[in-house]
């Protein structure tokens, strides 16, 4: 090899592909988790008939905090913040109740992305 090529190769930073893939998986998983939690909040707002902390005459219910639920996906484990309502039972429109292994999460996210494009 020429000296010029050796100089360029000395500047190359080695990349641990497995560590990079692990980091990317964590970033994707966090993004999916955040997106689903936002969707849950929007669903709760729709059931309540008002945004969080908003006072309106048409309000149908009140929020009563939240609890966490873990869901397993192909990407990893998600921790969802399930809204609690005072008068109604909150049920997710996007994920079936009591399913801990959710293969449909990825499909639902793809549908959301498609509809927003």
Biopython code that builds the backbone (N, CA, C, O; Angstrom):
import numpy as np
from Bio.PDB.StructureBuilder import StructureBuilder

atoms = [
    (1, "UNK", "N", (0.831, -1.185, 0.000)),
    (1, "UNK", "CA", (0.000, 0.000, 0.000)),
    (1, "UNK", "C", (0.869, 1.239, 0.000)),
    (1, "UNK", "O", (1.988, 1.230, 0.513)),
    (2, "UNK", "N", (0.352, 2.285, -0.570)),
    (2, "UNK", "CA", (1.119, 3.519, -0.617)),
    (2, "UNK", "C", (1.016, 4.235, 0.727)),
    (2, "UNK", "O", (0.126, 3.957, 1.531)),
    (3, "UNK", "N", (1.930, 5.146, 0.948)),
    (3, "UNK", "CA", (1.925, 5.917, 2.191)),
    (3, "UNK", "C", (0.646, 6.738, 2.328)),
    (3, "UNK", "O", (0.132, 6.936, 3.429)),
    (4, "UNK", "N", (0.141, 7.213, 1.186)),
    (4, "UNK", "CA", (-1.080, 8.016, 1.182)),
    (4, "UNK", "C", (-2.277, 7.189, 1.680)),
    (4, "UNK", "O", (-3.100, 7.676, 2.455)),
    (5, "UNK", "N", (-2.359, 5.929, 1.219)),
    (5, "UNK", "CA", (-3.442, 5.038, 1.644)),
    (5, "UNK", "C", (-3.312, 4.723, 3.123)),
    (5, "UNK", "O", (-4.318, 4.717, 3.833)),
    (6, "UNK", "N", (-2.123, 4.466, 3.603)),
    (6, "UNK", "CA", (-1.902, 4.172, 5.012)),
    (6, "UNK", "C", (-2.309, 5.335, 5.902)),
    (6, "UNK", "O", (-2.843, 5.124, 6.991)),
    (7, "UNK", "N", (-2.065, 6.558, 5.454)),
    (7, "UNK", "CA", (-2.452, 7.739, 6.230)),
    (7, "UNK", "C", (-3.975, 7.791, 6.400)),
    (7, "UNK", "O", (-4.476, 8.105, 7.480)),
    (8, "UNK", "N", (-4.704, 7.479, 5.319)),
    (8, "UNK", "CA", (-6.163, 7.504, 5.387)),
    (8, "UNK", "C", (-6.687, 6.374, 6.272)),
    (8, "UNK", "O", (-7.647, 6.568, 7.016)),
    (9, "UNK", "N", (-6.074, 5.210, 6.199)),
    (9, "UNK", "CA", (-6.526, 4.082, 7.002)),
    (9, "UNK", "C", (-6.259, 4.309, 8.480)),
    (9, "UNK", "O", (-6.998, 3.798, 9.322)),
    (10, "UNK", "N", (-5.225, 5.058, 8.813)),
    (10, "UNK", "CA", (-4.929, 5.350, 10.210)),
    (10, "UNK", "C", (-5.992, 6.253, 10.828)),
    (10, "UNK", "O", (-6.145, 6.278, 12.049)),
    (11, "UNK", "N", (-6.723, 6.992, 10.004)),
    (11, "UNK", "CA", (-7.763, 7.897, 10.495)),
    (11, "UNK", "C", (-9.125, 7.218, 10.629)),
    (11, "UNK", "O", (-10.071, 7.833, 11.122)),
    (12, "UNK", "N", (-9.242, 5.955, 10.195)),
    (12, "UNK", "CA", (-10.512, 5.241, 10.254)),
    (12, "UNK", "C", (-10.782, 4.815, 11.697)),
    (12, "UNK", "O", (-9.917, 4.243, 12.360)),
    (13, "UNK", "N", (-11.975, 5.098, 12.162)),
    (13, "UNK", "CA", (-12.371, 4.723, 13.516)),
    (13, "UNK", "C", (-13.071, 3.369, 13.442)),
    (13, "UNK", "O", (-14.025, 3.204, 12.682)),
    (14, "UNK", "N", (-12.601, 2.400, 14.227)),
    (14, "UNK", "CA", (-13.273, 1.095, 14.207)),
    (14, "UNK", "C", (-14.668, 1.212, 14.836)),
    (14, "UNK", "O", (-14.856, 1.909, 15.833)),
    (15, "UNK", "N", (-15.624, 0.527, 14.243)),
    (15, "UNK", "CA", (-17.006, 0.583, 14.733)),
    (15, "UNK", "C", (-17.407, -0.804, 15.214)),
    (15, "UNK", "O", (-17.259, -1.795, 14.500)),
    (16, "UNK", "N", (-17.911, -0.850, 16.421)),
    (16, "UNK", "CA", (-18.452, -2.088, 16.970)),
    (16, "UNK", "C", (-19.893, -2.193, 16.486)),
    (16, "UNK", "O", (-20.798, -1.590, 17.064)),
    (17, "UNK", "N", (-20.098, -2.967, 15.417)),
    (17, "UNK", "CA", (-21.422, -3.041, 14.790)),
    (17, "UNK", "C", (-22.478, -3.564, 15.738)),
    (17, "UNK", "O", (-23.624, -3.118, 15.687)),
    (18, "UNK", "N", (-22.119, -4.502, 16.604)),
    (18, "UNK", "CA", (-23.089, -5.058, 17.543)),
    (18, "UNK", "C", (-23.529, -3.993, 18.561)),
    (18, "UNK", "O", (-24.713, -3.892, 18.884)),
    (19, "UNK", "N", (-22.582, -3.212, 19.057)),
    (19, "UNK", "CA", (-22.917, -2.138, 20.001)),
    (19, "UNK", "C", (-23.773, -1.071, 19.312)),
    (19, "UNK", "O", (-24.721, -0.552, 19.901)),
    (20, "UNK", "N", (-23.432, -0.752, 18.065)),
    (20, "UNK", "CA", (-24.198, 0.232, 17.308)),
    (20, "UNK", "C", (-25.627, -0.261, 17.087)),
    (20, "UNK", "O", (-26.580, 0.502, 17.247)),
    (21, "UNK", "N", (-25.775, -1.527, 16.721)),
    (21, "UNK", "CA", (-27.106, -2.106, 16.509)),
    (21, "UNK", "C", (-27.910, -2.093, 17.805)),
    (21, "UNK", "O", (-29.103, -1.791, 17.796)),
    (22, "UNK", "N", (-27.258, -2.420, 18.913)),
    (22, "UNK", "CA", (-27.933, -2.388, 20.212)),
    (22, "UNK", "C", (-28.410, -0.990, 20.562)),
    (22, "UNK", "O", (-29.515, -0.809, 21.073)),
    (23, "UNK", "N", (-27.571, -0.005, 20.284)),
    (23, "UNK", "CA", (-27.946, 1.386, 20.560)),
    (23, "UNK", "C", (-29.121, 1.814, 19.674)),
    (23, "UNK", "O", (-30.059, 2.453, 20.151)),
    (24, "UNK", "N", (-29.069, 1.465, 18.400)),
    (24, "UNK", "CA", (-30.164, 1.802, 17.487)),
    (24, "UNK", "C", (-31.473, 1.147, 17.927)),
    (24, "UNK", "O", (-32.533, 1.770, 17.868)),
    (25, "UNK", "N", (-31.397, -0.113, 18.369)),
    (25, "UNK", "CA", (-32.595, -0.803, 18.853)),
    (25, "UNK", "C", (-33.200, -0.070, 20.047)),
    (25, "UNK", "O", (-34.420, 0.067, 20.144)),
    (26, "UNK", "N", (-32.338, 0.404, 20.960)),
    (26, "UNK", "CA", (-32.829, 1.139, 22.130)),
    (26, "UNK", "C", (-33.499, 2.445, 21.716)),
    (26, "UNK", "O", (-34.536, 2.820, 22.263)),
    (27, "UNK", "N", (-32.900, 3.135, 20.746)),
    (27, "UNK", "CA", (-33.469, 4.397, 20.270)),
    (27, "UNK", "C", (-34.830, 4.153, 19.622)),
    (27, "UNK", "O", (-35.783, 4.890, 19.876)),
    (28, "UNK", "N", (-34.919, 3.125, 18.791)),
    (28, "UNK", "CA", (-36.183, 2.796, 18.121)),
    (28, "UNK", "C", (-37.228, 2.398, 19.164)),
    (28, "UNK", "O", (-38.372, 2.847, 19.093)),
    (29, "UNK", "N", (-36.849, 1.572, 20.119)),
    (29, "UNK", "CA", (-37.776, 1.122, 21.152)),
    (29, "UNK", "C", (-38.302, 2.304, 21.966)),
    (29, "UNK", "O", (-39.495, 2.370, 22.262)),
    (30, "UNK", "N", (-37.427, 3.225, 22.325)),
    (30, "UNK", "CA", (-37.829, 4.413, 23.088)),
    (30, "UNK", "C", (-38.783, 5.279, 22.265)),
    (30, "UNK", "O", (-39.755, 5.815, 22.797)),
    (31, "UNK", "N", (-38.506, 5.414, 20.972)),
    (31, "UNK", "CA", (-39.377, 6.198, 20.099)),
    (31, "UNK", "C", (-40.755, 5.557, 20.002)),
    (31, "UNK", "O", (-41.768, 6.253, 20.068)),
    (32, "UNK", "N", (-40.802, 4.243, 19.846)),
    (32, "UNK", "CA", (-42.081, 3.525, 19.780)),
    (32, "UNK", "C", (-42.834, 3.694, 21.100)),
    (32, "UNK", "O", (-44.037, 3.955, 21.102)),
    (33, "UNK", "N", (-42.130, 3.547, 22.211)),
    (33, "UNK", "CA", (-42.752, 3.692, 23.523)),
    (33, "UNK", "C", (-43.336, 5.095, 23.710)),
    (33, "UNK", "O", (-44.473, 5.244, 24.157)),
    (34, "UNK", "N", (-42.556, 6.114, 23.367)),
    (34, "UNK", "CA", (-43.032, 7.498, 23.486)),
    (34, "UNK", "C", (-44.248, 7.745, 22.595)),
    (34, "UNK", "O", (-45.205, 8.398, 23.012)),
    (35, "UNK", "N", (-44.210, 7.226, 21.376)),
    (35, "UNK", "CA", (-45.321, 7.406, 20.436)),
    (35, "UNK", "C", (-46.594, 6.747, 20.970)),
    (35, "UNK", "O", (-47.670, 7.344, 20.939)),
    (36, "UNK", "N", (-46.463, 5.525, 21.455)),
    (36, "UNK", "CA", (-47.636, 4.827, 21.987)),
    (36, "UNK", "C", (-48.192, 5.540, 23.215)),
    (36, "UNK", "O", (-49.410, 5.627, 23.376)),
    (37, "UNK", "N", (-47.322, 6.051, 24.082)),
    (37, "UNK", "CA", (-47.798, 6.786, 25.259)),
    (37, "UNK", "C", (-48.530, 8.061, 24.864)),
    (37, "UNK", "O", (-49.507, 8.444, 25.507)),
    (38, "UNK", "N", (-48.060, 8.719, 23.805)),
    (38, "UNK", "CA", (-48.770, 9.905, 23.312)),
    (38, "UNK", "C", (-50.136, 9.522, 22.750)),
    (38, "UNK", "O", (-51.117, 10.236, 22.959)),
    (39, "UNK", "N", (-50.201, 8.399, 22.038)),
    (39, "UNK", "CA", (-51.471, 7.929, 21.492)),
    (39, "UNK", "C", (-52.445, 7.615, 22.624)),
    (39, "UNK", "O", (-53.629, 7.939, 22.534)),
    (40, "UNK", "N", (-51.948, 6.984, 23.693)),
    (40, "UNK", "CA", (-52.804, 6.664, 24.835)),
    (40, "UNK", "C", (-53.367, 7.939, 25.463)),
    (40, "UNK", "O", (-54.535, 7.977, 25.851)),
    (41, "UNK", "N", (-52.545, 8.975, 25.561)),
    (41, "UNK", "CA", (-53.015, 10.252, 26.102)),
    (41, "UNK", "C", (-54.096, 10.869, 25.219)),
    (41, "UNK", "O", (-55.084, 11.403, 25.721)),
    (42, "UNK", "N", (-53.906, 10.794, 23.912)),
    (42, "UNK", "CA", (-54.904, 11.339, 22.981)),
    (42, "UNK", "C", (-56.213, 10.561, 23.103)),
    (42, "UNK", "O", (-57.291, 11.156, 23.100)),
    (43, "UNK", "N", (-56.124, 9.238, 23.212)),
    (43, "UNK", "CA", (-57.325, 8.413, 23.382)),
    (43, "UNK", "C", (-58.047, 8.784, 24.674)),
    (43, "UNK", "O", (-59.273, 8.897, 24.695)),
    (44, "UNK", "N", (-57.285, 8.972, 25.751)),
    (44, "UNK", "CA", (-57.894, 9.348, 27.032)),
    (44, "UNK", "C", (-58.566, 10.710, 26.922)),
    (44, "UNK", "O", (-59.667, 10.903, 27.437)),
    (45, "UNK", "N", (-57.909, 11.655, 26.255)),
    (45, "UNK", "CA", (-58.501, 12.986, 26.063)),
    (45, "UNK", "C", (-59.838, 12.876, 25.319)),
    (45, "UNK", "O", (-60.803, 13.563, 25.655)),
    (46, "UNK", "N", (-59.881, 12.012, 24.315)),
    (46, "UNK", "CA", (-61.115, 11.838, 23.540)),
    (46, "UNK", "C", (-62.231, 11.253, 24.408)),
    (46, "UNK", "O", (-63.380, 11.682, 24.307)),
    (47, "UNK", "N", (-61.906, 10.283, 25.254)),
    (47, "UNK", "CA", (-62.908, 9.698, 26.136)),
    (47, "UNK", "C", (-63.394, 10.696, 27.181)),
    (47, "UNK", "O", (-64.582, 10.740, 27.503)),
    (48, "UNK", "N", (-62.474, 11.490, 27.705)),
    (48, "UNK", "CA", (-62.812, 12.478, 28.726)),
    (48, "UNK", "C", (-63.596, 13.640, 28.125)),
    (48, "UNK", "O", (-64.452, 14.230, 28.784)),
    (49, "UNK", "N", (-63.299, 13.957, 26.887)),
    (49, "UNK", "CA", (-63.960, 15.078, 26.235)),
    (49, "UNK", "C", (-63.267, 16.398, 26.487)),
    (49, "UNK", "O", (-63.843, 17.466, 26.276)),
    (50, "UNK", "N", (-62.004, 16.318, 26.949)),
    (50, "UNK", "CA", (-61.218, 17.533, 27.211)),
    (50, "UNK", "C", (-59.757, 17.135, 27.330)),
    (50, "UNK", "O", (-59.434, 15.990, 27.645)),
    (51, "UNK", "N", (-58.879, 18.098, 27.072)),
    (51, "UNK", "CA", (-57.453, 17.855, 27.262)),
    (51, "UNK", "C", (-57.144, 17.774, 28.755)),
    (51, "UNK", "O", (-57.950, 18.181, 29.593)),
    (52, "UNK", "N", (-55.989, 17.253, 29.066)),
    (52, "UNK", "CA", (-55.564, 17.172, 30.462)),
    (52, "UNK", "C", (-55.587, 18.577, 31.073)),
    (52, "UNK", "O", (-55.080, 19.527, 30.478)),
    (53, "UNK", "N", (-56.170, 18.697, 32.245)),
    (53, "UNK", "CA", (-56.294, 19.944, 33.026)),
    (53, "UNK", "C", (-57.238, 20.971, 32.408)),
    (53, "UNK", "O", (-57.393, 22.062, 32.957)),
    (54, "UNK", "N", (-57.863, 20.655, 31.298)),
    (54, "UNK", "CA", (-58.797, 21.588, 30.660)),
    (54, "UNK", "C", (-60.167, 21.474, 31.329)),
    (54, "UNK", "O", (-60.641, 20.368, 31.589)),
    (55, "UNK", "N", (-60.790, 22.593, 31.602)),
    (55, "UNK", "CA", (-62.123, 22.619, 32.204)),
    (55, "UNK", "C", (-63.130, 23.076, 31.148)),
    (55, "UNK", "O", (-63.061, 24.197, 30.644)),
    (56, "UNK", "N", (-64.058, 22.186, 30.828)),
    (56, "UNK", "CA", (-65.096, 22.540, 29.855)),
    (56, "UNK", "C", (-66.441, 22.022, 30.345)),
    (56, "UNK", "O", (-66.505, 21.121, 31.182)),
    (57, "UNK", "N", (-67.493, 22.589, 29.826)),
    (57, "UNK", "CA", (-68.841, 22.147, 30.182)),
    (57, "UNK", "C", (-69.182, 20.801, 29.551)),
    (57, "UNK", "O", (-70.050, 20.084, 30.049)),
    (58, "UNK", "N", (-68.509, 20.458, 28.469)),
    (58, "UNK", "CA", (-68.810, 19.212, 27.756)),
    (58, "UNK", "C", (-67.974, 18.033, 28.270)),
    (58, "UNK", "O", (-68.059, 16.932, 27.727)),
    (59, "UNK", "N", (-67.185, 18.255, 29.291)),
    (59, "UNK", "CA", (-66.320, 17.211, 29.859)),
    (59, "UNK", "C", (-67.185, 16.038, 30.336)),
    (59, "UNK", "O", (-68.192, 16.239, 31.014)),
    (60, "UNK", "N", (-66.786, 14.814, 29.978)),
    (60, "UNK", "CA", (-67.554, 13.619, 30.317)),
    (60, "UNK", "C", (-66.969, 12.848, 31.498)),
    (60, "UNK", "O", (-67.671, 12.060, 32.132)),
    (61, "UNK", "N", (-65.684, 13.072, 31.799)),
    (61, "UNK", "CA", (-65.007, 12.280, 32.825)),
    (61, "UNK", "C", (-63.786, 13.054, 33.313)),
    (61, "UNK", "O", (-63.474, 14.128, 32.798)),
    (62, "UNK", "N", (-63.111, 12.509, 34.296)),
    (62, "UNK", "CA", (-61.870, 13.092, 34.808)),
    (62, "UNK", "C", (-60.788, 12.019, 34.817)),
    (62, "UNK", "O", (-61.067, 10.832, 34.985)),
    (63, "UNK", "N", (-59.561, 12.460, 34.635)),
    (63, "UNK", "CA", (-58.433, 11.537, 34.744)),
    (63, "UNK", "C", (-58.150, 11.256, 36.210)),
    (63, "UNK", "O", (-58.434, 12.072, 37.087)),
    (64, "UNK", "N", (-57.591, 10.100, 36.447)),
    (64, "UNK", "CA", (-57.263, 9.707, 37.813)),
    (64, "UNK", "C", (-55.871, 9.083, 37.837)),
    (64, "UNK", "O", (-55.678, 8.006, 38.401)),
    (65, "UNK", "N", (-54.907, 9.758, 37.227)),
    (65, "UNK", "CA", (-53.536, 9.256, 37.204)),
    (65, "UNK", "C", (-53.312, 8.240, 36.101)),
    (65, "UNK", "O", (-53.991, 8.241, 35.073)),
    (66, "UNK", "N", (-52.341, 7.374, 36.343)),
    (66, "UNK", "CA", (-52.028, 6.327, 35.365)),
    (66, "UNK", "C", (-51.330, 5.172, 36.085)),
    (66, "UNK", "O", (-50.904, 5.305, 37.232)),
    (67, "UNK", "N", (-51.225, 4.054, 35.401)),
    (67, "UNK", "CA", (-50.472, 2.912, 35.888)),
    (67, "UNK", "C", (-49.664, 2.369, 34.725)),
    (67, "UNK", "O", (-49.987, 2.641, 33.569)),
    (68, "UNK", "N", (-48.629, 1.611, 35.009)),
    (68, "UNK", "CA", (-47.778, 1.115, 33.925)),
    (68, "UNK", "C", (-48.153, -0.313, 33.554)),
    (68, "UNK", "O", (-48.553, -1.122, 34.391)),
    (69, "UNK", "N", (-48.007, -0.579, 32.285)),
    (69, "UNK", "CA", (-48.193, -1.919, 31.724)),
    (69, "UNK", "C", (-47.005, -2.205, 30.836)),
    (69, "UNK", "O", (-46.575, -1.347, 30.065)),
    (70, "UNK", "N", (-46.481, -3.390, 30.940)),
    (70, "UNK", "CA", (-45.382, -3.801, 30.072)),
    (70, "UNK", "C", (-45.959, -4.613, 28.922)),
    (70, "UNK", "O", (-46.840, -5.451, 29.111)),
    (71, "UNK", "N", (-45.448, -4.348, 27.734)),
    (71, "UNK", "CA", (-45.847, -5.084, 26.541)),
    (71, "UNK", "C", (-44.584, -5.531, 25.821)),
    (71, "UNK", "O", (-43.629, -4.767, 25.677)),
    (72, "UNK", "N", (-44.596, -6.763, 25.380)),
    (72, "UNK", "CA", (-43.443, -7.313, 24.666)),
    (72, "UNK", "C", (-43.672, -7.215, 23.170)),
    (72, "UNK", "O", (-44.723, -7.605, 22.663)),
    (73, "UNK", "N", (-42.683, -6.692, 22.472)),
    (73, "UNK", "CA", (-42.741, -6.605, 21.015)),
    (73, "UNK", "C", (-41.487, -7.268, 20.459)),
    (73, "UNK", "O", (-40.595, -7.657, 21.213)),
    (74, "UNK", "N", (-41.425, -7.391, 19.156)),
    (74, "UNK", "CA", (-40.206, -7.942, 18.546)),
    (74, "UNK", "C", (-39.008, -7.044, 18.801)),
    (74, "UNK", "O", (-37.869, -7.511, 18.826)),
    (75, "UNK", "N", (-39.261, -5.755, 18.991)),
    (75, "UNK", "CA", (-38.179, -4.801, 19.226)),
    (75, "UNK", "C", (-37.708, -4.821, 20.677)),
    (75, "UNK", "O", (-36.610, -4.346, 20.967)),
    (76, "UNK", "N", (-38.500, -5.351, 21.582)),
    (76, "UNK", "CA", (-38.150, -5.383, 23.000)),
    (76, "UNK", "C", (-39.361, -5.080, 23.855)),
    (76, "UNK", "O", (-40.490, -5.063, 23.364)),
    (77, "UNK", "N", (-39.126, -4.841, 25.143)),
    (77, "UNK", "CA", (-40.208, -4.600, 26.078)),
    (77, "UNK", "C", (-40.530, -3.106, 26.172)),
    (77, "UNK", "O", (-39.639, -2.270, 26.323)),
    (78, "UNK", "N", (-41.813, -2.796, 26.079)),
    (78, "UNK", "CA", (-42.290, -1.422, 26.190)),
    (78, "UNK", "C", (-42.928, -1.224, 27.554)),
    (78, "UNK", "O", (-43.539, -2.145, 28.096)),
    (79, "UNK", "N", (-42.792, -0.035, 28.106)),
    (79, "UNK", "CA", (-43.504, 0.315, 29.333)),
    (79, "UNK", "C", (-44.495, 1.415, 28.988)),
    (79, "UNK", "O", (-44.117, 2.555, 28.719)),
    (80, "UNK", "N", (-45.766, 1.051, 29.003)),
    (80, "UNK", "CA", (-46.817, 1.990, 28.632)),
    (80, "UNK", "C", (-47.465, 2.571, 29.880)),
    (80, "UNK", "O", (-47.681, 1.865, 30.865)),
    (81, "UNK", "N", (-47.770, 3.857, 29.830)),
    (81, "UNK", "CA", (-48.444, 4.549, 30.927)),
    (81, "UNK", "C", (-49.928, 4.583, 30.602)),
    (81, "UNK", "O", (-50.384, 5.400, 29.802)),
    (82, "UNK", "N", (-50.665, 3.698, 31.226)),
    (82, "UNK", "CA", (-52.091, 3.557, 30.964)),
    (82, "UNK", "C", (-52.872, 4.588, 31.767)),
    (82, "UNK", "O", (-52.816, 4.579, 32.997)),
    (83, "UNK", "N", (-53.598, 5.475, 31.095)),
    (83, "UNK", "CA", (-54.391, 6.469, 31.819)),
    (83, "UNK", "C", (-55.525, 5.794, 32.595)),
    (83, "UNK", "O", (-56.113, 4.816, 32.133)),
    (84, "UNK", "N", (-55.816, 6.323, 33.759)),
    (84, "UNK", "CA", (-56.969, 5.869, 34.534)),
    (84, "UNK", "C", (-58.013, 6.983, 34.489)),
    (84, "UNK", "O", (-57.686, 8.165, 34.593)),
    (85, "UNK", "N", (-59.256, 6.588, 34.333)),
    (85, "UNK", "CA", (-60.368, 7.534, 34.316)),
    (85, "UNK", "C", (-61.271, 7.231, 35.506)),
    (85, "UNK", "O", (-61.350, 6.087, 35.952)),
    (86, "UNK", "N", (-61.947, 8.247, 36.015)),
    (86, "UNK", "CA", (-62.784, 8.060, 37.205)),
    (86, "UNK", "C", (-64.070, 7.291, 36.912)),
    (86, "UNK", "O", (-64.443, 6.418, 37.696)),
    (87, "UNK", "N", (-64.757, 7.585, 35.817)),
    (87, "UNK", "CA", (-66.072, 6.998, 35.549)),
    (87, "UNK", "C", (-66.050, 5.869, 34.530)),
    (87, "UNK", "O", (-66.926, 5.004, 34.546)),
    (88, "UNK", "N", (-65.063, 5.868, 33.648)),
    (88, "UNK", "CA", (-65.031, 4.904, 32.552)),
    (88, "UNK", "C", (-63.827, 3.980, 32.700)),
    (88, "UNK", "O", (-62.848, 4.314, 33.367)),
    (89, "UNK", "N", (-63.918, 2.838, 32.080)),
    (89, "UNK", "CA", (-62.762, 1.951, 31.978)),
    (89, "UNK", "C", (-62.026, 2.326, 30.706)),
    (89, "UNK", "O", (-62.606, 2.343, 29.620)),
    (90, "UNK", "N", (-60.744, 2.625, 30.850)),
    (90, "UNK", "CA", (-59.949, 2.998, 29.680)),
    (90, "UNK", "C", (-59.526, 1.731, 28.960)),
    (90, "UNK", "O", (-58.928, 0.838, 29.561)),
    (91, "UNK", "N", (-59.836, 1.653, 27.674)),
    (91, "UNK", "CA", (-59.394, 0.531, 26.846)),
    (91, "UNK", "C", (-58.662, 1.088, 25.648)),
    (91, "UNK", "O", (-59.131, 2.020, 24.995)),
    (92, "UNK", "N", (-57.512, 0.513, 25.365)),
    (92, "UNK", "CA", (-56.704, 0.971, 24.242)),
    (92, "UNK", "C", (-57.350, 0.564, 22.933)),
    (92, "UNK", "O", (-57.731, -0.592, 22.749)),
    (93, "UNK", "N", (-57.469, 1.502, 22.043)),
    (93, "UNK", "CA", (-57.986, 1.174, 20.716)),
    (93, "UNK", "C", (-56.904, 0.506, 19.878)),
    (93, "UNK", "O", (-57.205, -0.259, 18.962)),
    (94, "UNK", "N", (-55.636, 0.799, 20.194)),
    (94, "UNK", "CA", (-54.538, 0.321, 19.357)),
    (94, "UNK", "C", (-54.050, -1.076, 19.753)),
    (94, "UNK", "O", (-53.522, -1.803, 18.910)),
    (95, "UNK", "N", (-54.217, -1.458, 21.012)),
    (95, "UNK", "CA", (-53.714, -2.748, 21.486)),
    (95, "UNK", "C", (-54.817, -3.444, 22.280)),
    (95, "UNK", "O", (-55.472, -2.829, 23.122)),
    (96, "UNK", "N", (-55.011, -4.720, 22.007)),
    (96, "UNK", "CA", (-56.040, -5.469, 22.714)),
    (96, "UNK", "C", (-55.726, -5.547, 24.202)),
    (96, "UNK", "O", (-54.569, -5.689, 24.599)),
    (97, "UNK", "N", (-56.762, -5.453, 25.012)),
    (97, "UNK", "CA", (-56.625, -5.523, 26.457)),
    (97, "UNK", "C", (-56.109, -6.906, 26.868)),
    (97, "UNK", "O", (-56.503, -7.920, 26.292)),
    (98, "UNK", "N", (-55.237, -6.934, 27.857)),
    (98, "UNK", "CA", (-54.669, -8.142, 28.460)),
    (98, "UNK", "C", (-53.717, -8.915, 27.552)),
    (98, "UNK", "O", (-53.330, -10.033, 27.893)),
    (99, "UNK", "N", (-53.337, -8.367, 26.432)),
    (99, "UNK", "CA", (-52.331, -9.032, 25.601)),
    (99, "UNK", "C", (-50.972, -8.495, 26.000)),
    (99, "UNK", "O", (-50.729, -7.291, 25.927)),
    (100, "UNK", "N", (-50.097, -9.370, 26.417)),
    (100, "UNK", "CA", (-48.770, -8.938, 26.834)),
    (100, "UNK", "C", (-47.762, -9.024, 25.695)),
    (100, "UNK", "O", (-46.781, -8.280, 25.676)),
    (101, "UNK", "N", (-47.993, -9.906, 24.764)),
    (101, "UNK", "CA", (-47.132, -10.016, 23.581)),
    (101, "UNK", "C", (-47.882, -9.367, 22.439)),
    (101, "UNK", "O", (-48.912, -9.880, 22.000)),
    (102, "UNK", "N", (-47.386, -8.262, 21.963)),
    (102, "UNK", "CA", (-48.128, -7.481, 20.989)),
    (102, "UNK", "C", (-47.381, -7.436, 19.667)),
    (102, "UNK", "O", (-46.509, -6.589, 19.471)),
    (103, "UNK", "N", (-47.717, -8.341, 18.764)),
    (103, "UNK", "CA", (-47.117, -8.310, 17.430)),
    (103, "UNK", "C", (-47.770, -7.220, 16.596)),
    (103, "UNK", "O", (-47.186, -6.730, 15.630)),
    (104, "UNK", "N", (-48.991, -6.844, 16.977)),
    (104, "UNK", "CA", (-49.727, -5.858, 16.188)),
    (104, "UNK", "C", (-49.244, -4.431, 16.418)),
    (104, "UNK", "O", (-49.651, -3.529, 15.686)),
    (105, "UNK", "N", (-48.392, -4.201, 17.409)),
    (105, "UNK", "CA", (-47.889, -2.848, 17.666)),
    (105, "UNK", "C", (-47.148, -2.334, 16.447)),
    (105, "UNK", "O", (-47.364, -1.201, 16.017)),
    (106, "UNK", "N", (-46.274, -3.162, 15.888)),
    (106, "UNK", "CA", (-45.521, -2.748, 14.712)),
    (106, "UNK", "C", (-46.455, -2.450, 13.541)),
    (106, "UNK", "O", (-46.259, -1.477, 12.812)),
    (107, "UNK", "N", (-47.472, -3.294, 13.369)),
    (107, "UNK", "CA", (-48.430, -3.080, 12.284)),
    (107, "UNK", "C", (-49.208, -1.794, 12.508)),
    (107, "UNK", "O", (-49.450, -1.041, 11.565)),
    (108, "UNK", "N", (-49.597, -1.540, 13.738)),
    (108, "UNK", "CA", (-50.356, -0.333, 14.052)),
    (108, "UNK", "C", (-49.495, 0.909, 13.795)),
    (108, "UNK", "O", (-49.981, 1.895, 13.240)),
    (109, "UNK", "N", (-48.242, 0.864, 14.190)),
    (109, "UNK", "CA", (-47.349, 2.003, 13.954)),
    (109, "UNK", "C", (-47.138, 2.244, 12.465)),
    (109, "UNK", "O", (-47.098, 3.390, 12.019)),
    (110, "UNK", "N", (-47.002, 1.170, 11.700)),
    (110, "UNK", "CA", (-46.863, 1.334, 10.249)),
    (110, "UNK", "C", (-48.109, 2.007, 9.667)),
    (110, "UNK", "O", (-48.008, 2.863, 8.789)),
    (111, "UNK", "N", (-49.283, 1.611, 10.165)),
    (111, "UNK", "CA", (-50.526, 2.213, 9.670)),
    (111, "UNK", "C", (-50.583, 3.692, 10.033)),
    (111, "UNK", "O", (-51.034, 4.514, 9.235)),
    (112, "UNK", "N", (-50.130, 4.029, 11.231)),
    (112, "UNK", "CA", (-50.132, 5.426, 11.662)),
    (112, "UNK", "C", (-49.192, 6.238, 10.784)),
    (112, "UNK", "O", (-49.541, 7.329, 10.334)),
    (113, "UNK", "N", (-48.005, 5.707, 10.544)),
    (113, "UNK", "CA", (-47.025, 6.406, 9.717)),
    (113, "UNK", "C", (-47.562, 6.577, 8.302)),
    (113, "UNK", "O", (-47.425, 7.650, 7.716)),
    (114, "UNK", "N", (-48.169, 5.537, 7.751)),
    (114, "UNK", "CA", (-48.730, 5.622, 6.400)),
    (114, "UNK", "C", (-49.807, 6.689, 6.318)),
    (114, "UNK", "O", (-49.852, 7.453, 5.354)),
    (115, "UNK", "N", (-50.668, 6.749, 7.312)),
    (115, "UNK", "CA", (-51.780, 7.701, 7.271)),
    (115, "UNK", "C", (-51.300, 9.145, 7.455)),
    (115, "UNK", "O", (-51.971, 10.082, 7.023)),
    (116, "UNK", "N", (-50.139, 9.324, 8.095)),
    (116, "UNK", "CA", (-49.655, 10.683, 8.304)),
    (116, "UNK", "C", (-48.820, 11.189, 7.129)),
    (116, "UNK", "O", (-48.511, 12.378, 7.052)),
    (117, "UNK", "N", (-48.455, 10.291, 6.214)),
    (117, "UNK", "CA", (-47.637, 10.689, 5.054)),
    (117, "UNK", "C", (-48.489, 11.204, 3.941)),
    (117, "UNK", "O", (-47.970, 11.582, 2.891)),
]
sb = StructureBuilder()
sb.init_structure("model")
sb.init_model(0)
sb.init_chain("A")
sb.init_seg("    ")
for serial, (resi, resn, name, xyz) in enumerate(atoms, 1):
    if name == "N":
        sb.init_residue(resn, " ", resi, " ")
    sb.init_atom(name, np.array(xyz, "f"), 0.0, 1.0, " ", f" {name:<3s}", serial, name[0])
structure = sb.get_structure()
